[in-house]
Amino acid sequence: MDRAGLASVLATATLLLAGCGGASLSLIQLRSRASAICTAADRKLQAIPPPGSASNAGRFLSRGIGALAPEVRGLKALQVSGDARGVYTTGVRSVSAEVNALRAAARGLARAESTVSAFNSLQTRLGPLQKQADQAWQALGIPACTTH
């Protein structure tokens, strides 16, 4: 590869990395990007109708997972440094654990676990995770990512 070709490849790689959050974000940038990610997920969550019956519980959970999983991926892709890093990591890990709790409840339903039992267990698991995530998002000034 000649110098011009190498320069072109490097320029393209630099642009791709910049677009993927390769560089650490300022707190203002972090707030803006995380808010956009969480707002998009919240819109999807708000569009999910309540299950209405036990037979729709699995679909309800699947749709929730479908809304939150991209949020977790998007939040994980943001690069955070400095003092905010630990708090941000706590927030992202908590939301990721919420998605895992939803998946566990969906698996329970698929194994014919009682809907009431699955949702009670889910509620017990989600409460502390949501509290932990909310505390992180509030500390960072990212209210769009709180559970409201």
C-alpha positions in Angstrom: 0.0 0.0 0.0 1.4 3.4 -0.9 1.4 6.5 1.3 -1.8 7.9 -0.2 -3.6 4.7 0.3 -2.4 4.4 3.9 -3.4 8.0 4.6 -6.9 7.3 3.2 -7.3 4.2 5.4 -6.1 6.1 8.5 -8.4 9.1 7.8 -11.4 6.7 7.4 -10.6 4.8 10.6 -10.3 8.1 12.5 -13.7 9.2 11.2 -15.2 5.9 12.1 -13.8 5.9 15.6 -14.9 9.5 16.2 -18.4 8.5 15.2 -18.4 5.5 17.4 -17.5 7.3 20.6 -13.8 6.4 20.4 -12.8 9.6 22.2 -13.8 10.4 25.8 -16.7 12.8 26.0 -17.0 15.9 28.0 -19.7 15.9 30.6 -21.8 18.2 28.4 -21.4 15.8 25.5 -22.1 12.8 27.7 -25.3 14.4 29.0 -26.5 15.2 25.5 -25.7 11.8 23.9 -26.9 9.7 26.9 -30.1 11.8 27.0 -30.8 11.2 23.3 -30.3 7.4 23.8 -32.5 7.2 26.9 -35.2 9.4 25.3 -35.4 7.1 22.3 -35.7 4.1 24.5 -38.3 5.8 26.7 -40.4 6.5 23.6 -40.4 2.8 22.7 -41.3 1.8 26.2 -44.2 4.3 26.4 -45.6 2.7 23.2 -45.8 -0.8 24.7 -49.3 -1.5 25.9 -49.9 -3.3 29.2 -50.2 -7.0 28.7 -53.9 -7.1 29.6 -53.8 -10.9 30.3 -51.3 -13.5 31.4 -51.1 -14.9 27.9 -49.6 -11.6 26.7 -47.0 -11.3 29.5 -44.2 -12.9 27.5 -44.7 -10.6 24.6 -44.9 -7.6 27.0 -41.5 -8.5 28.4 -40.0 -9.1 25.0 -41.0 -5.7 23.8 -39.5 -4.2 26.9 -36.3 -6.0 26.3 -36.4 -4.8 22.7 -36.6 -1.2 23.8 -34.0 -1.4 26.5 -31.3 -3.6 25.0 -30.4 -1.0 22.3 -30.3 1.6 25.1 -27.7 -0.4 27.0 -25.6 -1.0 23.8 -25.7 2.7 23.1 -24.8 3.8 26.6 -22.0 1.2 26.7 -20.6 2.7 23.5 -20.1 6.1 25.0 -16.6 6.7 26.3 -16.4 8.4 29.7 -13.3 9.4 31.6 -12.4 11.3 34.7 -14.6 11.6 37.8 -17.8 10.7 35.9 -16.5 7.3 34.8 -17.3 5.3 37.9 -20.7 6.8 38.4 -21.5 6.3 34.7 -20.4 2.7 34.8 -22.7 2.1 37.8 -25.6 3.5 35.9 -24.9 1.4 32.7 -24.4 -1.8 34.7 -27.6 -1.2 36.6 -29.6 -0.8 33.4 -27.9 -3.8 31.9 -28.9 -5.8 35.0 -32.5 -4.6 34.5 -32.5 -6.0 31.0 -31.0 -9.3 32.3 -33.8 -9.4 34.9 -36.4 -8.9 32.2 -34.8 -11.8 30.2 -34.9 -14.0 33.3 -38.5 -13.3 33.8 -39.3 -14.0 30.1 -37.4 -17.3 30.4 -39.4 -18.2 33.5 -42.6 -17.5 31.6 -41.4 -19.7 28.8 -40.9 -22.5 31.3 -44.5 -22.1 32.3 -43.7 -20.3 35.6 -46.7 -18.5 37.0 -47.2 -15.1 35.6 -47.8 -13.7 39.1 -44.7 -15.3 40.4 -42.5 -14.2 37.5 -43.7 -10.6 37.8 -43.3 -10.5 41.6 -39.8 -11.8 41.3 -39.1 -9.3 38.5 -40.4 -6.4 40.6 -38.2 -7.5 43.6 -35.1 -7.6 41.3 -35.9 -4.3 39.5 -36.5 -2.1 42.5 -32.9 -1.9 43.8 -31.5 -1.8 40.2 -33.7 1.1 39.2 -32.8 3.0 42.4 -29.1 2.5 41.8 -29.4 3.5 38.2 -31.5 6.6 39.1 -28.9 7.7 41.6 -26.2 7.5 39.0 -28.1 9.4 36.4 -29.1 12.0 38.9 -25.6 12.5 40.0 -24.5 12.9 36.4 -27.3 15.3 35.6 -28.9 13.0 33.1 -32.6 12.9 34.1 -33.7 11.5 30.8 -32.2 8.2 31.9 -34.0 7.9 35.2 -37.1 5.8 35.6 -39.1 9.0 36.2 
